[in-house]
Every structure is written in C-alpha cells, then in structure tokens.
Amino acid sequence: MGGPGCAEVVGLLTDYLEEELPAGRRRGVEGHLGGCPRCARWLAQLRATIAALGCLRDGRVISEPVLAALRESFRRS
C-alpha cells in the first residue's frame, strides 16, 4: 500500500504543523510533501497565512509587504 494521497495530506496539514501526528503518519506526510510540489506549495501557503495572521493577536495590522507576499503565494498555486 502506498503513502497518503494529496487529499489526505491536505487534510492533515494542521495536525502536521501542530506536531500532533503519530510518527508513522508524520513520516508519510513528509514523504508525500517531498515528492509533491503542489502539496508542498499548499503547506507553504498555510505557513505564510499563519505568520501573516499571527500579528493580529497583538492588535497590529498586516503590513502591505506581508499582504503582497501572501497574495503572491496564493496566485502561484
């Protein structure tokens, strides 16, 4: 049996980032991400979104360069 497919990996990315996957499942996701540019871009977009929105906790606004980078990240997918 092969590793996880794209739909499964995308569904697991939050748990992957929060380090809540069992070791075997984490390795499967990492293996898939290493060989699937589309899912790797999705992960990069998720990380960029988290980073951009993280500043909102402090009541700050998102700077224009950060917004531009985030928009570009989503355009490329």
Stockholm file with secondary structure:
# STOCKHOLM 1.0

chainA/1-77         MGGPGCAEVVGLLTDYLEEELPAGRRRGVEGHLGGCPRCARWLAQLRATIAALGCLRDGRVISEPVLAALRESFRRS
#=GR chainA/1-77 SS CCCCCHHHHHHHHHHHHTTCSCHHHHHHHHHHHHHCHHHHHHHHHHHHHHHHHHGGGGTCCCCHHHHHHHHHHHHTC
#=GC SS_cons        CCCCCHHHHHHHHHHHHTTCSCHHHHHHHHHHHHHCHHHHHHHHHHHHHHHHHHGGGGTCCCCHHHHHHHHHHHHTC
//
